[in-house]
Amino acid sequence: MVVKVQNNSTITPEHLMLGFLSLGEGVAVELLRDLVIDTEAFRSHLIEALYGK
């Protein structure tokens, strides 16, 4: 799991989605897979959007 401390206590939808993806299972992950979304690529995109990496 990716964790980075910032001076911001706001939890965004992107943070929640990273949490869902880190589980590797569940309704959110199954929905993404049903939509033929590459969950690893999506996870990488979220990390880059949030943390600039």
N, CA, C and O atoms as a Maestro MAE file, in Angstrom:
{
 s_m_m2io_version
 :::
 2.0.0
}

f_m_ct {
 s_m_title
 :::
 protein
 m_atom[212] {
  # First column is atom index #
  i_m_mmod_type
  r_m_x_coord
  r_m_y_coord
  r_m_z_coord
  i_m_residue_number
  s_m_chain_name
  s_m_pdb_residue_name
  s_m_pdb_atom_name
  i_m_atomic_number
  :::
  1 25 0.840 -1.176 0.000 1 A "MET " " N  " 7
  2 3 0.000 0.000 0.000 1 A "MET " " CA " 6
  3 2 0.886 1.240 0.000 1 A "MET " " C  " 6
  4 15 1.948 1.263 0.621 1 A "MET " " O  " 8
  5 25 0.437 2.248 -0.694 2 A "VAL " " N  " 7
  6 3 1.186 3.489 -0.794 2 A "VAL " " CA " 6
  7 2 0.699 4.457 0.270 2 A "VAL " " C  " 6
  8 15 -0.496 4.725 0.387 2 A "VAL " " O  " 8
  9 25 1.629 4.968 1.032 3 A "VAL " " N  " 7
  10 3 1.292 5.946 2.060 3 A "VAL " " CA " 6
  11 2 2.298 7.079 1.959 3 A "VAL " " C  " 6
  12 15 3.507 6.853 1.895 3 A "VAL " " O  " 8
  13 25 1.790 8.286 1.945 4 A "LYS " " N  " 7
  14 3 2.677 9.440 1.923 4 A "LYS " " CA " 6
  15 2 2.074 10.485 2.842 4 A "LYS " " C  " 6
  16 15 0.902 10.836 2.712 4 A "LYS " " O  " 8
  17 25 2.875 10.976 3.766 5 A "VAL " " N  " 7
  18 3 2.405 11.971 4.730 5 A "VAL " " CA " 6
  19 2 2.485 13.339 4.080 5 A "VAL " " C  " 6
  20 15 3.527 13.737 3.558 5 A "VAL " " O  " 8
  21 25 1.375 14.049 4.120 6 A "GLN " " N  " 7
  22 3 1.319 15.404 3.609 6 A "GLN " " CA " 6
  23 2 0.639 16.259 4.659 6 A "GLN " " C  " 6
  24 15 0.014 15.741 5.584 6 A "GLN " " O  " 8
  25 25 0.758 17.547 4.517 7 A "ASN " " N  " 7
  26 3 0.113 18.461 5.450 7 A "ASN " " CA " 6
  27 2 -1.330 18.694 5.051 7 A "ASN " " C  " 6
  28 15 -1.788 19.835 4.996 7 A "ASN " " O  " 8
  29 25 -2.040 17.626 4.776 8 A "ASN " " N  " 7
  30 3 -3.425 17.719 4.348 8 A "ASN " " CA " 6
  31 2 -4.177 16.521 4.908 8 A "ASN " " C  " 6
  32 15 -3.790 15.375 4.676 8 A "ASN " " O  " 8
  33 25 -5.237 16.780 5.635 9 A "SER " " N  " 7
  34 3 -5.989 15.692 6.252 9 A "SER " " CA " 6
  35 2 -7.244 15.337 5.462 9 A "SER " " C  " 6
  36 15 -8.097 14.602 5.959 9 A "SER " " O  " 8
  37 25 -7.366 15.847 4.241 10 A "THR " " N  " 7
  38 3 -8.528 15.583 3.411 10 A "THR " " CA " 6
  39 2 -8.398 14.227 2.724 10 A "THR " " C  " 6
  40 15 -7.359 13.903 2.150 10 A "THR " " O  " 8
  41 25 -9.462 13.451 2.794 11 A "ILE " " N  " 7
  42 3 -9.514 12.179 2.081 11 A "ILE " " CA " 6
  43 2 -10.358 12.409 0.832 11 A "ILE " " C  " 6
  44 15 -11.528 12.783 0.917 11 A "ILE " " O  " 8
  45 25 -9.754 12.182 -0.314 12 A "THR " " N  " 7
  46 3 -10.430 12.416 -1.585 12 A "THR " " CA " 6
  47 2 -10.965 11.100 -2.155 12 A "THR " " C  " 6
  48 15 -10.609 10.026 -1.669 12 A "THR " " O  " 8
  49 25 -11.809 11.177 -3.171 13 A "PRO " " N  " 7
  50 3 -12.269 9.945 -3.825 13 A "PRO " " CA " 6
  51 2 -11.103 9.112 -4.357 13 A "PRO " " C  " 6
  52 15 -11.175 7.884 -4.391 13 A "PRO " " O  " 8
  53 25 -10.031 9.786 -4.771 14 A "GLU " " N  " 7
  54 3 -8.863 9.063 -5.262 14 A "GLU " " CA " 6
  55 2 -8.241 8.212 -4.157 14 A "GLU " " C  " 6
  56 15 -7.817 7.082 -4.401 14 A "GLU " " O  " 8
  57 25 -8.189 8.756 -2.945 15 A "HIS " " N  " 7
  58 3 -7.665 7.992 -1.808 15 A "HIS " " CA " 6
  59 2 -8.536 6.764 -1.534 15 A "HIS " " C  " 6
  60 15 -8.024 5.677 -1.268 15 A "HIS " " O  " 8
  61 25 -9.836 6.946 -1.600 16 A "LEU " " N  " 7
  62 3 -10.750 5.821 -1.372 16 A "LEU " " CA " 6
  63 2 -10.569 4.746 -2.434 16 A "LEU " " C  " 6
  64 15 -10.553 3.554 -2.127 16 A "LEU " " O  " 8
  65 25 -10.432 5.173 -3.684 17 A "MET " " N  " 7
  66 3 -10.259 4.202 -4.760 17 A "MET " " CA " 6
  67 2 -8.958 3.435 -4.598 17 A "MET " " C  " 6
  68 15 -8.917 2.233 -4.862 17 A "MET " " O  " 8
  69 25 -7.891 4.104 -4.169 18 A "LEU " " N  " 7
  70 3 -6.633 3.401 -3.898 18 A "LEU " " CA " 6
  71 2 -6.828 2.345 -2.809 18 A "LEU " " C  " 6
  72 15 -6.266 1.252 -2.880 18 A "LEU " " O  " 8
  73 25 -7.626 2.686 -1.813 19 A "GLY " " N  " 7
  74 3 -7.919 1.722 -0.757 19 A "GLY " " CA " 6
  75 2 -8.650 0.508 -1.299 19 A "GLY " " C  " 6
  76 15 -8.318 -0.627 -0.958 19 A "GLY " " O  " 8
  77 25 -9.650 0.745 -2.146 20 A "PHE " " N  " 7
  78 3 -10.389 -0.364 -2.755 20 A "PHE " " CA " 6
  79 2 -9.461 -1.222 -3.608 20 A "PHE " " C  " 6
  80 15 -9.512 -2.451 -3.547 20 A "PHE " " O  " 8
  81 25 -8.620 -0.576 -4.397 21 A "LEU " " N  " 7
  82 3 -7.708 -1.313 -5.272 21 A "LEU " " CA " 6
  83 2 -6.682 -2.113 -4.478 21 A "LEU " " C  " 6
  84 15 -6.263 -3.188 -4.907 21 A "LEU " " O  " 8
  85 25 -6.276 -1.593 -3.324 22 A "SER " " N  " 7
  86 3 -5.276 -2.308 -2.520 22 A "SER " " CA " 6
  87 2 -5.832 -3.616 -1.969 22 A "SER " " C  " 6
  88 15 -5.073 -4.539 -1.673 22 A "SER " " O  " 8
  89 25 -7.150 -3.698 -1.832 23 A "LEU " " N  " 7
  90 3 -7.764 -4.942 -1.369 23 A "LEU " " CA " 6
  91 2 -7.705 -6.026 -2.442 23 A "LEU " " C  " 6
  92 15 -7.612 -7.214 -2.133 23 A "LEU " " O  " 8
  93 25 -7.758 -5.609 -3.691 24 A "GLY " " N  " 7
  94 3 -7.681 -6.558 -4.794 24 A "GLY " " CA " 6
  95 2 -8.948 -7.346 -5.037 24 A "GLY " " C  " 6
  96 15 -8.983 -8.215 -5.907 24 A "GLY " " O  " 8
  97 25 -9.983 -7.053 -4.281 25 A "GLU " " N  " 7
  98 3 -11.259 -7.738 -4.452 25 A "GLU " " CA " 6
  99 2 -12.371 -6.821 -3.954 25 A "GLU " " C  " 6
  100 15 -12.101 -5.762 -3.387 25 A "GLU " " O  " 8
  101 25 -13.589 -7.219 -4.163 26 A "GLY " " N  " 7
  102 3 -14.722 -6.425 -3.729 26 A "GLY " " CA " 6
  103 2 -15.492 -5.862 -4.913 26 A "GLY " " C  " 6
  104 15 -15.089 -6.006 -6.067 26 A "GLY " " O  " 8
  105 25 -16.603 -5.223 -4.600 27 A "VAL " " N  " 7
  106 3 -17.509 -4.729 -5.631 27 A "VAL " " CA " 6
  107 2 -16.827 -3.704 -6.530 27 A "VAL " " C  " 6
  108 15 -16.979 -3.766 -7.750 27 A "VAL " " O  " 8
  109 25 -16.086 -2.770 -5.961 28 A "ALA " " N  " 7
  110 3 -15.441 -1.724 -6.768 28 A "ALA " " CA " 6
  111 2 -14.445 -2.332 -7.752 28 A "ALA " " C  " 6
  112 15 -14.425 -1.958 -8.925 28 A "ALA " " O  " 8
  113 25 -13.634 -3.250 -7.288 29 A "VAL " " N  " 7
  114 3 -12.630 -3.878 -8.153 29 A "VAL " " CA " 6
  115 2 -13.307 -4.736 -9.219 29 A "VAL " " C  " 6
  116 15 -12.895 -4.716 -10.379 29 A "VAL " " O  " 8
  117 25 -14.319 -5.473 -8.849 30 A "GLU " " N  " 7
  118 3 -15.044 -6.298 -9.821 30 A "GLU " " CA " 6
  119 2 -15.714 -5.434 -10.883 30 A "GLU " " C  " 6
  120 15 -15.716 -5.796 -12.060 30 A "GLU " " O  " 8
  121 25 -16.280 -4.301 -10.489 31 A "LEU " " N  " 7
  122 3 -16.901 -3.394 -11.445 31 A "LEU " " CA " 6
  123 2 -15.873 -2.876 -12.447 31 A "LEU " " C  " 6
  124 15 -16.135 -2.847 -13.650 31 A "LEU " " O  " 8
  125 25 -14.715 -2.470 -11.958 32 A "LEU " " N  " 7
  126 3 -13.659 -2.000 -12.857 32 A "LEU " " CA " 6
  127 2 -13.237 -3.102 -13.826 32 A "LEU " " C  " 6
  128 15 -13.043 -2.846 -15.014 32 A "LEU " " O  " 8
  129 25 -13.099 -4.304 -13.327 33 A "ARG " " N  " 7
  130 3 -12.702 -5.420 -14.186 33 A "ARG " " CA " 6
  131 2 -13.793 -5.746 -15.202 33 A "ARG " " C  " 6
  132 15 -13.498 -6.059 -16.356 33 A "ARG " " O  " 8
  133 25 -15.053 -5.674 -14.772 34 A "ASP " " N  " 7
  134 3 -16.168 -5.895 -15.703 34 A "ASP " " CA " 6
  135 2 -16.173 -4.866 -16.822 34 A "ASP " " C  " 6
  136 15 -16.600 -5.157 -17.939 34 A "ASP " " O  " 8
  137 25 -15.696 -3.659 -16.521 35 A "LEU " " N  " 7
  138 3 -15.609 -2.586 -17.520 35 A "LEU " " CA " 6
  139 2 -14.299 -2.658 -18.312 35 A "LEU " " C  " 6
  140 15 -13.981 -1.759 -19.089 35 A "LEU " " O  " 8
  141 25 -13.551 -3.736 -18.101 36 A "VAL " " N  " 7
  142 3 -12.280 -4.004 -18.773 36 A "VAL " " CA " 6
  143 2 -11.290 -2.858 -18.539 36 A "VAL " " C  " 6
  144 15 -10.635 -2.380 -19.465 36 A "VAL " " O  " 8
  145 25 -11.203 -2.439 -17.289 37 A "ILE " " N  " 7
  146 3 -10.251 -1.415 -16.876 37 A "ILE " " CA " 6
  147 2 -9.074 -2.121 -16.219 37 A "ILE " " C  " 6
  148 15 -9.254 -2.931 -15.309 37 A "ILE " " O  " 8
  149 25 -7.894 -1.817 -16.675 38 A "ASP " " N  " 7
  150 3 -6.670 -2.380 -16.108 38 A "ASP " " CA " 6
  151 2 -6.472 -1.755 -14.723 38 A "ASP " " C  " 6
  152 15 -6.099 -0.587 -14.615 38 A "ASP " " O  " 8
  153 25 -6.719 -2.524 -13.679 39 A "THR " " N  " 7
  154 3 -6.687 -1.969 -12.321 39 A "THR " " CA " 6
  155 2 -5.292 -1.534 -11.900 39 A "THR " " C  " 6
  156 15 -5.154 -0.583 -11.131 39 A "THR " " O  " 8
  157 25 -4.256 -2.207 -12.385 40 A "GLU " " N  " 7
  158 3 -2.887 -1.797 -12.041 40 A "GLU " " CA " 6
  159 2 -2.536 -0.472 -12.706 40 A "GLU " " C  " 6
  160 15 -1.915 0.390 -12.084 40 A "GLU " " O  " 8
  161 25 -2.925 -0.307 -13.954 41 A "ALA " " N  " 7
  162 3 -2.670 0.957 -14.652 41 A "ALA " " CA " 6
  163 2 -3.471 2.081 -14.001 41 A "ALA " " C  " 6
  164 15 -2.976 3.199 -13.857 41 A "ALA " " O  " 8
  165 25 -4.696 1.786 -13.611 42 A "PHE " " N  " 7
  166 3 -5.547 2.773 -12.946 42 A "PHE " " CA " 6
  167 2 -4.938 3.180 -11.606 42 A "PHE " " C  " 6
  168 15 -4.922 4.358 -11.249 42 A "PHE " " O  " 8
  169 25 -4.440 2.193 -10.877 43 A "ARG " " N  " 7
  170 3 -3.793 2.461 -9.588 43 A "ARG " " CA " 6
  171 2 -2.567 3.357 -9.784 43 A "ARG " " C  " 6
  172 15 -2.369 4.313 -9.035 43 A "ARG " " O  " 8
  173 25 -1.753 3.051 -10.782 44 A "SER " " N  " 7
  174 3 -0.568 3.864 -11.073 44 A "SER " " CA " 6
  175 2 -0.954 5.294 -11.425 44 A "SER " " C  " 6
  176 15 -0.302 6.246 -10.995 44 A "SER " " O  " 8
  177 25 -2.009 5.438 -12.204 45 A "HIS " " N  " 7
  178 3 -2.488 6.768 -12.581 45 A "HIS " " CA " 6
  179 2 -2.944 7.552 -11.350 45 A "HIS " " C  " 6
  180 15 -2.653 8.742 -11.227 45 A "HIS " " O  " 8
  181 25 -3.651 6.893 -10.451 46 A "LEU " " N  " 7
  182 3 -4.109 7.554 -9.220 46 A "LEU " " CA " 6
  183 2 -2.935 8.018 -8.366 46 A "LEU " " C  " 6
  184 15 -2.939 9.132 -7.840 46 A "LEU " " O  " 8
  185 25 -1.933 7.159 -8.232 47 A "ILE " " N  " 7
  186 3 -0.747 7.518 -7.431 47 A "ILE " " CA " 6
  187 2 -0.043 8.724 -8.043 47 A "ILE " " C  " 6
  188 15 0.366 9.645 -7.336 47 A "ILE " " O  " 8
  189 25 0.092 8.705 -9.366 48 A "GLU " " N  " 7
  190 3 0.742 9.843 -10.038 48 A "GLU " " CA " 6
  191 2 -0.068 11.126 -9.848 48 A "GLU " " C  " 6
  192 15 0.497 12.191 -9.599 48 A "GLU " " O  " 8
  193 25 -1.381 11.022 -9.965 49 A "ALA " " N  " 7
  194 3 -2.248 12.198 -9.802 49 A "ALA " " CA " 6
  195 2 -2.178 12.749 -8.378 49 A "ALA " " C  " 6
  196 15 -2.184 13.963 -8.172 49 A "ALA " " O  " 8
  197 25 -2.111 11.856 -7.413 50 A "LEU " " N  " 7
  198 3 -2.099 12.288 -6.005 50 A "LEU " " CA " 6
  199 2 -0.737 12.760 -5.527 50 A "LEU " " C  " 6
  200 15 -0.632 13.757 -4.812 50 A "LEU " " O  " 8
  201 25 0.305 12.042 -5.924 51 A "TYR " " N  " 7
  202 3 1.616 12.257 -5.335 51 A "TYR " " CA " 6
  203 2 2.687 12.708 -6.330 51 A "TYR " " C  " 6
  204 15 3.820 12.991 -5.942 51 A "TYR " " O  " 8
  205 25 2.324 12.773 -7.613 52 A "GLY " " N  " 7
  206 3 3.275 13.238 -8.600 52 A "GLY " " CA " 6
  207 2 4.408 12.291 -8.898 52 A "GLY " " C  " 6
  208 15 5.489 12.725 -9.296 52 A "GLY " " O  " 8
  209 25 4.182 10.993 -8.710 53 A "LYS " " N  " 7
  210 3 5.236 10.000 -8.999 53 A "LYS " " CA " 6
  211 2 4.839 9.179 -10.176 53 A "LYS " " C  " 6
  212 15 5.583 8.288 -10.585 53 A "LYS " " O  " 8
  :::
 }
 m_bond[211] {
  # First column is bond index #
  i_m_from
  i_m_to
  i_m_order
  :::
  1 1 2 1
  2 2 3 1
  3 3 4 2
  4 3 5 1
  5 5 6 1
  6 6 7 1
  7 7 8 2
  8 7 9 1
  9 9 10 1
  10 10 11 1
  11 11 12 2
  12 11 13 1
  13 13 14 1
  14 14 15 1
  15 15 16 2
  16 15 17 1
  17 17 18 1
  18 18 19 1
  19 19 20 2
  20 19 21 1
  21 21 22 1
  22 22 23 1
  23 23 24 2
  24 23 25 1
  25 25 26 1
  26 26 27 1
  27 27 28 2
  28 27 29 1
  29 29 30 1
  30 30 31 1
  31 31 32 2
  32 31 33 1
  33 33 34 1
  34 34 35 1
  35 35 36 2
  36 35 37 1
  37 37 38 1
  38 38 39 1
  39 39 40 2
  40 39 41 1
  41 41 42 1
  42 42 43 1
  43 43 44 2
  44 43 45 1
  45 45 46 1
  46 46 47 1
  47 47 48 2
  48 47 49 1
  49 49 50 1
  50 50 51 1
  51 51 52 2
  52 51 53 1
  53 53 54 1
  54 54 55 1
  55 55 56 2
  56 55 57 1
  57 57 58 1
  58 58 59 1
  59 59 60 2
  60 59 61 1
  61 61 62 1
  62 62 63 1
  63 63 64 2
  64 63 65 1
  65 65 66 1
  66 66 67 1
  67 67 68 2
  68 67 69 1
  69 69 70 1
  70 70 71 1
  71 71 72 2
  72 71 73 1
  73 73 74 1
  74 74 75 1
  75 75 76 2
  76 75 77 1
  77 77 78 1
  78 78 79 1
  79 79 80 2
  80 79 81 1
  81 81 82 1
  82 82 83 1
  83 83 84 2
  84 83 85 1
  85 85 86 1
  86 86 87 1
  87 87 88 2
  88 87 89 1
  89 89 90 1
  90 90 91 1
  91 91 92 2
  92 91 93 1
  93 93 94 1
  94 94 95 1
  95 95 96 2
  96 95 97 1
  97 97 98 1
  98 98 99 1
  99 99 100 2
  100 99 101 1
  101 101 102 1
  102 102 103 1
  103 103 104 2
  104 103 105 1
  105 105 106 1
  106 106 107 1
  107 107 108 2
  108 107 109 1
  109 109 110 1
  110 110 111 1
  111 111 112 2
  112 111 113 1
  113 113 114 1
  114 114 115 1
  115 115 116 2
  116 115 117 1
  117 117 118 1
  118 118 119 1
  119 119 120 2
  120 119 121 1
  121 121 122 1
  122 122 123 1
  123 123 124 2
  124 123 125 1
  125 125 126 1
  126 126 127 1
  127 127 128 2
  128 127 129 1
  129 129 130 1
  130 130 131 1
  131 131 132 2
  132 131 133 1
  133 133 134 1
  134 134 135 1
  135 135 136 2
  136 135 137 1
  137 137 138 1
  138 138 139 1
  139 139 140 2
  140 139 141 1
  141 141 142 1
  142 142 143 1
  143 143 144 2
  144 143 145 1
  145 145 146 1
  146 146 147 1
  147 147 148 2
  148 147 149 1
  149 149 150 1
  150 150 151 1
  151 151 152 2
  152 151 153 1
  153 153 154 1
  154 154 155 1
  155 155 156 2
  156 155 157 1
  157 157 158 1
  158 158 159 1
  159 159 160 2
  160 159 161 1
  161 161 162 1
  162 162 163 1
  163 163 164 2
  164 163 165 1
  165 165 166 1
  166 166 167 1
  167 167 168 2
  168 167 169 1
  169 169 170 1
  170 170 171 1
  171 171 172 2
  172 171 173 1
  173 173 174 1
  174 174 175 1
  175 175 176 2
  176 175 177 1
  177 177 178 1
  178 178 179 1
  179 179 180 2
  180 179 181 1
  181 181 182 1
  182 182 183 1
  183 183 184 2
  184 183 185 1
  185 185 186 1
  186 186 187 1
  187 187 188 2
  188 187 189 1
  189 189 190 1
  190 190 191 1
  191 191 192 2
  192 191 193 1
  193 193 194 1
  194 194 195 1
  195 195 196 2
  196 195 197 1
  197 197 198 1
  198 198 199 1
  199 199 200 2
  200 199 201 1
  201 201 202 1
  202 202 203 1
  203 203 204 2
  204 203 205 1
  205 205 206 1
  206 206 207 1
  207 207 208 2
  208 207 209 1
  209 209 210 1
  210 210 211 1
  211 211 212 2
  :::
 }
}
